[in-house]
Amino acid sequence: MTEEAQRAALAALVHAISRLDATLHWGDGRTSASDGQRFALPRKVLQQTYSTRFSDFALEFYSFVADNYAPFYSLPIECTDRDSAFVLDGLCYNESDLELEEHYTDTHGYTEINFAAFAMLGRRFCPRIRGLRKQRLYRLDAGRDYGPLAGLVSRADRTIDPQVIVEQWDRMGQFYASLERGHTTASVALKRLASCTAKNRFYRANRDLGRIFKTEFLLSYLCEPQLRSRIRRGLLKVEQLHALARDVYYGRRGRINARELHEQMNSCSCLTLILACVIYWQAKEISRVVRWCQPEDDKDKLDIALLEHVSPIEWDNVILYGQYVLDRAQVR
């Protein structure tokens, strides 16, 4: 399969998953989460990097999952790269019809610039940051009394000068518009931007804007249990997908054998496509069983709200090992 065919097939599966009755109880496709999963890569290739977790060379598959369990994007990255540079790739370049508004990551997907990037693109960035007590809060007005927060923002380095943001605002708009349009790949541009220092005023403008939204997010995170619950549930869905991927990718003892980058991308895309097929089948069967157990004229109705606690990422009934014989005539 070509890369275009794989993306089109995945988009069709995501659309089909979103239309099932059962998936409406898991989410409406407006929030998503992403995380990376590493596979051993013993061959000597250009993308080979050492993973301390594996104590061996490995390659990371970075996956994106919507709140209705639909995996809508994935890409292979090196283990030494931080996940934060690739978070926007999945949201900007997926071909699904999902209208994503909120995105969750772990600490590896977090940078202050990502807060600015998501805000400029009209989305909300919600990472689960490790060591929250070590994070800094910032203020805009040094002469204002911030009440109980005054002790946290009173230092001189906690004050943001909005003039730098105003000065660079037009350039920032052009920059993020080019990322969204695909003129420049978001991961490449953000890695280049993150390598700049505070002497670069464009970098400072992005960093300071990100600090403003980061401060707002941290205060919301501490005060809203519902937000913390959404982030935790979103990341758990990615972990469930990774557990399924680990069992599906059993060939060659779960090791990647591809040498070229396009072959590695093909392995990553095909794995995501298989995962989406399994999730679609399970969600479709759940919807069928619910309809069968609850006819329209049945007075003793089931408590449909319980579906919220049911996950389609289960594969005990899936035959992972064996030979698959596909009849093209039946497919047509």
Wavefront OBJ file of the C-alpha trace (Angstrom):
o trace
v 0.000 0.000 0.000
v 1.163 3.502 -0.751
v 1.369 6.145 1.950
v -1.603 7.991 0.441
v -3.705 4.812 0.441
v -2.809 4.100 4.072
v -3.814 7.586 5.169
v -7.065 7.430 3.215
v -7.888 4.018 4.695
v -7.161 5.242 8.224
v -9.325 8.334 7.688
v -12.192 6.124 6.478
v -11.851 3.893 9.549
v -11.797 6.887 11.906
v -14.942 8.207 10.230
v -16.615 4.794 10.551
v -15.666 4.519 14.238
v -17.083 7.972 14.943
v -20.436 7.037 13.375
v -21.038 3.995 15.604
v -23.614 4.320 18.372
v -21.331 3.011 21.118
v -18.529 5.502 20.471
v -20.820 8.428 21.299
v -20.643 7.317 24.940
v -16.827 7.460 24.923
v -16.397 10.868 23.338
v -17.506 13.170 20.550
v -14.128 13.365 18.821
v -13.210 16.799 20.174
v -10.359 15.780 22.480
v -7.312 13.618 21.820
v -4.104 12.366 23.402
v -0.696 11.271 22.151
v 2.280 9.310 23.430
v 5.217 7.318 22.116
v 5.942 3.588 22.139
v 9.402 2.158 21.517
v 10.319 -0.929 19.530
v 13.739 -2.533 19.300
v 15.709 -1.633 16.164
v 18.833 -3.838 16.092
v 19.861 -2.994 12.535
v 22.420 -0.285 11.799
v 20.428 2.475 10.135
v 20.477 6.266 10.103
v 17.470 6.552 12.446
v 18.965 4.169 15.019
v 19.225 5.747 18.489
v 19.967 4.228 21.880
v 17.127 3.775 24.373
v 18.112 3.562 28.035
v 14.750 1.970 28.796
v 15.462 -0.898 26.379
v 19.213 -0.923 27.016
v 19.380 -1.306 23.262
v 18.844 0.628 20.048
v 15.200 1.403 19.342
v 12.732 3.444 17.296
v 9.665 5.192 18.677
v 6.183 5.131 17.133
v 4.335 8.288 18.205
v 0.558 7.706 18.138
v -2.516 9.945 18.408
v -5.874 8.701 19.743
v -9.205 10.549 19.866
v -11.515 10.378 22.881
v -13.726 7.863 21.027
v -10.719 5.478 20.832
v -10.072 6.167 17.131
v -6.304 6.192 16.327
v -6.045 8.919 13.695
v -2.310 9.502 13.157
v 1.111 8.017 13.864
v 4.699 8.567 12.810
v 8.132 7.057 13.594
v 10.626 9.254 15.453
v 14.049 8.786 16.986
v 14.264 7.960 20.694
v 16.553 10.910 21.358
v 13.980 13.393 20.024
v 11.566 14.911 22.511
v 7.930 14.125 21.773
v 7.001 17.805 22.142
v 8.196 18.714 18.647
v 5.831 16.197 17.007
v 2.606 16.942 18.896
v 1.349 19.409 16.281
v 2.031 17.033 13.377
v -0.834 14.742 14.308
v -3.311 17.568 14.779
v -2.386 19.509 11.645
v -1.725 16.734 9.125
v -4.208 13.970 9.877
v -6.808 13.386 7.147
v -9.730 12.480 9.403
v -12.866 14.573 9.871
v -12.315 14.987 13.624
v -12.722 18.527 14.971
v -10.180 18.435 17.786
v -10.251 21.207 20.378
v -8.224 19.844 23.305
v -5.103 17.684 23.367
v -3.378 15.770 26.183
v 0.233 14.631 26.498
v 2.615 13.558 29.241
v 5.696 15.517 30.318
v 7.678 14.485 27.216
v 5.153 16.255 25.003
v 5.263 19.512 26.957
v 7.097 22.756 26.225
v 6.120 26.359 26.858
v 6.217 27.020 23.114
v 3.595 24.304 22.569
v 1.167 26.294 24.711
v 1.634 29.246 22.355
v 1.366 27.057 19.244
v -1.921 25.496 20.327
v -3.360 28.876 21.291
v -2.444 30.372 17.919
v -4.143 27.441 16.161
v -7.323 27.771 18.244
v -6.825 24.645 20.365
v -6.112 23.959 24.019
v -2.959 22.197 25.159
v -3.334 20.158 28.370
v -0.191 18.223 29.356
v 0.213 16.140 32.490
v 3.406 17.724 33.815
v 5.627 15.809 36.202
v 6.867 17.705 39.271
v 4.088 20.271 39.217
v 5.336 21.982 42.372
v 8.527 22.959 40.537
v 6.682 24.771 37.741
v 6.660 28.572 37.637
v 3.692 30.923 37.435
v 3.980 34.258 35.632
v 2.313 37.681 35.760
v 1.739 40.475 33.263
v 1.377 43.484 35.579
v 4.107 44.017 38.177
v 2.061 46.669 39.999
v -1.032 44.537 40.515
v -1.837 42.699 43.743
v -2.288 38.994 42.967
v -3.465 38.095 46.464
v -2.522 34.565 47.569
v -0.446 34.128 44.400
v 1.742 37.158 45.099
v 4.473 35.062 46.693
v 4.701 32.872 43.590
v 4.872 35.655 40.980
v 6.618 38.509 42.822
v 10.119 37.813 41.508
v 11.404 39.917 38.620
v 11.911 36.894 36.346
v 8.222 35.973 36.777
v 7.007 39.129 34.974
v 6.231 38.947 31.242
v 6.710 41.941 28.973
v 3.785 41.868 26.487
v 5.511 44.401 24.235
v 7.690 41.666 22.709
v 4.560 39.656 21.835
v 2.911 42.721 20.279
v 6.037 43.442 18.250
v 6.237 39.897 16.835
v 2.486 39.215 16.572
v 2.221 39.437 12.775
v 5.250 37.183 12.262
v 3.806 34.666 14.697
v 0.523 34.607 12.786
v 2.343 33.990 9.499
v 4.532 31.322 11.105
v 1.682 29.228 12.491
v -0.433 29.719 9.378
v 2.389 28.213 7.308
v 2.544 25.246 9.703
v -1.181 24.633 9.477
v -1.137 24.919 5.675
v 1.718 22.442 5.451
v 4.214 24.796 3.812
v 6.607 23.846 6.608
v 6.426 20.696 8.707
v 5.502 21.613 12.271
v 8.015 19.251 13.890
v 10.925 20.636 11.864
v 9.965 24.266 12.487
v 9.339 23.819 16.221
v 12.652 21.998 16.743
v 14.415 24.861 14.983
v 12.531 27.423 17.082
v 13.267 25.585 20.342
v 16.993 25.676 19.573
v 17.033 29.503 19.691
v 18.031 31.517 22.755
v 16.304 34.362 24.583
v 18.301 36.845 22.487
v 16.033 35.962 19.569
v 12.962 38.181 19.955
v 10.732 35.873 17.904
v 11.611 33.004 20.224
v 10.978 35.219 23.261
v 7.569 36.223 21.946
v 6.526 32.590 21.478
v 7.969 31.550 24.828
v 6.296 34.405 26.731
v 2.934 33.815 25.064
v 3.264 30.164 26.000
v 4.042 31.103 29.589
v 0.821 33.112 29.783
v -1.295 30.145 28.669
v 0.782 27.767 30.784
v 0.023 29.840 33.901
v -3.683 29.811 33.057
v -3.590 26.042 32.512
v -1.727 25.289 35.760
v -4.259 27.261 37.795
v -7.120 25.457 36.049
v -5.405 22.097 36.535
v -5.098 22.666 40.282
v -8.676 23.888 40.686
v -10.654 21.622 38.319
v -10.864 17.896 39.128
v -12.807 17.372 35.878
v -9.834 18.621 33.839
v -7.426 16.311 35.654
v -9.816 13.415 35.076
v -10.083 14.159 31.332
v -6.309 14.267 30.966
v -5.825 11.025 32.886
v -8.509 9.196 30.892
v -7.151 10.468 27.595
v -3.634 9.237 28.345
v -4.963 5.900 29.599
v -6.590 5.356 26.197
v -3.188 5.783 24.536
v -1.656 3.286 26.973
v -4.401 0.790 26.127
v -3.626 1.242 22.436
v 0.063 0.604 23.120
v -0.747 -2.639 24.936
v -2.698 -3.830 21.900
v 0.097 -2.719 19.564
v 2.653 -4.681 21.574
v 0.661 -7.893 21.072
v -0.137 -7.221 17.406
v 3.468 -6.385 16.501
v 4.838 -9.793 17.473
v 6.742 -10.536 14.252
v 10.538 -10.837 14.592
v 10.075 -10.795 18.372
v 8.571 -7.323 18.195
v 11.623 -5.802 16.547
v 11.631 -3.396 13.634
v 13.581 -4.759 10.684
v 13.105 -1.883 8.222
v 16.222 -0.055 7.044
v 14.871 2.883 5.057
v 12.766 5.701 6.511
v 9.859 5.054 4.143
v 9.840 1.391 5.215
v 9.723 2.424 8.874
v 6.869 4.821 8.121
v 5.092 1.996 6.308
v 5.454 -0.285 9.354
v 4.138 2.440 11.647
v 1.163 3.289 9.403
v 0.212 -0.347 8.802
v 0.335 -1.092 12.530
v -1.974 1.863 13.231
v -4.281 0.694 10.447
v -4.557 -2.785 11.991
v -5.224 -1.291 15.427
v -7.995 0.866 13.960
v -9.544 -2.211 12.316
v -9.583 -4.095 15.630
v -11.106 -1.125 17.465
v -13.734 -0.627 14.754
v -14.764 -4.280 14.871
v -14.997 -4.328 18.660
v -16.970 -1.071 18.775
v -19.285 -2.323 16.043
v -19.928 -5.564 17.957
v -20.607 -3.621 21.163
v -23.152 -1.491 19.296
v -24.773 -4.595 17.801
v -25.048 -6.364 21.161
v -26.578 -3.285 22.784
v -29.197 -3.009 20.029
v -29.962 -6.736 20.291
v -30.344 -6.605 24.080
v -32.461 -3.462 24.012
v -35.232 -3.413 21.392
v -37.055 -0.135 20.888
v -40.308 -1.453 22.391
v -38.609 -3.040 25.416
v -39.722 -1.455 28.688
v -36.857 -2.895 30.734
v -34.178 -0.742 29.203
v -30.489 -1.186 29.857
v -28.478 1.499 31.589
v -26.686 2.783 28.495
v -24.600 5.153 30.625
v -22.542 2.137 31.720
v -21.023 2.007 28.220
v -18.823 4.895 29.287
v -16.830 2.404 31.372
v -16.468 -0.155 28.547
v -13.419 -0.062 26.271
v -13.252 -1.398 22.688
v -9.522 -2.041 23.078
v -9.832 -5.705 23.988
v -8.472 -8.523 21.859
v -9.180 -11.827 23.609
v -11.554 -12.664 20.755
v -9.056 -11.627 18.062
v -6.939 -14.327 16.413
v -3.484 -12.765 16.332
v -1.568 -15.854 15.194
v -2.249 -17.861 12.058
v -2.757 -17.526 8.331
v -5.267 -15.082 6.906
v -6.883 -16.005 3.594
v -8.636 -13.054 1.955
v -11.191 -13.684 -0.784
v -11.242 -10.660 -3.097
v -14.581 -11.737 -4.578
v -16.255 -11.564 -1.169
v -14.666 -8.195 -0.464
v -16.210 -6.788 -3.613
l 1 2 3 4 5 6 7 8 9 10 11 12 13 14 15 16 17 18 19 20 21 22 23 24 25 26 27 28 29 30 31 32 33 34 35 36 37 38 39 40 41 42 43 44 45 46 47 48 49 50 51 52 53 54 55 56 57 58 59 60 61 62 63 64 65 66 67 68 69 70 71 72 73 74 75 76 77 78 79 80 81 82 83 84 85 86 87 88 89 90 91 92 93 94 95 96 97 98 99 100 101 102 103 104 105 106 107 108 109 110 111 112 113 114 115 116 117 118 119 120 121 122 123 124 125 126 127 128 129 130 131 132 133 134 135 136 137 138 139 140 141 142 143 144 145 146 147 148 149 150 151 152 153 154 155 156 157 158 159 160 161 162 163 164 165 166 167 168 169 170 171 172 173 174 175 176 177 178 179 180 181 182 183 184 185 186 187 188 189 190 191 192 193 194 195 196 197 198 199 200 201 202 203 204 205 206 207 208 209 210 211 212 213 214 215 216 217 218 219 220 221 222 223 224 225 226 227 228 229 230 231 232 233 234 235 236 237 238 239 240 241 242 243 244 245 246 247 248 249 250 251 252 253 254 255 256 257 258 259 260 261 262 263 264 265 266 267 268 269 270 271 272 273 274 275 276 277 278 279 280 281 282 283 284 285 286 287 288 289 290 291 292 293 294 295 296 297 298 299 300 301 302 303 304 305 306 307 308 309 310 311 312 313 314 315 316 317 318 319 320 321 322 323 324 325 326 327 328 329 330 331 332
